[in-house]
Amino acid sequence: MINVEPTIANTALTADTEASYALPNFTVSFTIKARSTTSTLRIAVVSTETGTNYITIPPGSGGWSQEVKGRSAALTIYIRSNEADTAEIISWHN
């Protein structure tokens, strides 16, 4: 059995400004959502691409989950919101 531990993070977001969050090393999966039910989040894995190449999390959504098994190095995700908000992130890592 592989032991995994959670890390909860809250990342402050300024309207229409890209923020970043480095997932812990050995992350196997994560979920991200907006705290507010009125914000739209855009998620990218390359800096500056939250305006061009991103995944959209619509307002009021339960969030977006992604498995990233097998990554020993940290992965940074980039987040943009249409309004000031907080991104709530839970990651599971070895």
C-alpha positions in Angstrom: 0.0 0.0 0.0 1.3 3.4 -0.9 0.8 6.1 1.7 -0.3 9.5 0.5 -0.8 12.7 2.5 -2.9 15.7 1.7 -1.8 19.3 1.5 -4.4 22.0 1.5 -3.4 25.4 0.0 -5.3 28.7 -0.5 -3.9 30.9 -3.2 -5.1 34.6 -3.3 -6.1 35.7 -6.8 -6.3 39.3 -8.1 -8.8 39.9 -10.9 -7.4 39.1 -14.4 -3.9 38.5 -13.0 -2.0 35.2 -13.3 -1.0 33.5 -10.0 1.0 30.4 -9.6 1.1 27.4 -7.2 3.8 24.8 -7.0 2.4 21.4 -6.2 4.5 19.4 -3.7 7.0 16.9 -5.0 5.6 13.5 -5.6 2.0 14.8 -6.1 -0.2 12.0 -7.4 -3.4 14.1 -7.8 -4.9 17.4 -7.1 -8.2 19.3 -7.1 -8.6 23.0 -7.6 -11.7 25.2 -7.3 -12.7 28.8 -6.7 -13.9 29.7 -3.2 -16.5 32.1 -4.6 -19.5 30.8 -6.6 -19.2 33.6 -9.1 -15.6 33.3 -10.3 -14.4 31.6 -13.5 -11.0 30.1 -13.2 -8.5 29.5 -16.0 -5.8 26.9 -15.3 -2.6 26.4 -17.3 0.6 24.5 -16.9 2.8 27.0 -18.8 3.4 30.5 -17.4 1.5 33.2 -19.4 -0.9 30.8 -21.0 -3.9 31.5 -18.8 -5.0 33.8 -21.5 -4.5 31.5 -24.5 -4.1 27.8 -23.6 -6.1 26.8 -20.5 -8.8 24.7 -18.9 -11.9 26.6 -17.7 -13.5 26.0 -14.3 -17.0 27.6 -14.5 -18.5 29.5 -11.6 -20.1 27.3 -9.0 -18.2 24.3 -10.2 -17.1 21.5 -7.9 -13.6 22.0 -9.2 -11.2 20.3 -11.5 -9.2 17.2 -10.6 -6.2 15.8 -12.3 -4.0 12.8 -11.7 -0.2 13.4 -12.1 1.1 10.0 -11.1 4.8 9.4 -11.5 6.1 13.0 -11.2 9.0 13.2 -8.8 9.6 16.9 -9.5 7.3 19.7 -8.6 4.7 20.8 -11.1 3.6 24.5 -11.1 0.0 25.3 -12.1 -1.0 28.8 -13.2 -4.3 30.3 -12.2 -6.3 33.3 -13.4 -9.7 34.5 -12.2 -12.1 37.0 -13.7 -12.5 38.5 -10.2 -10.6 38.7 -6.9 -11.0 35.3 -5.2 -9.1 32.5 -3.5 -8.2 29.3 -5.3 -8.6 26.3 -3.0 -6.2 23.4 -3.8 -5.9 20.0 -2.2 -3.0 17.8 -3.4 -2.2 14.2 -2.5 1.4 13.2 -2.5 3.7 10.4 -1.3 
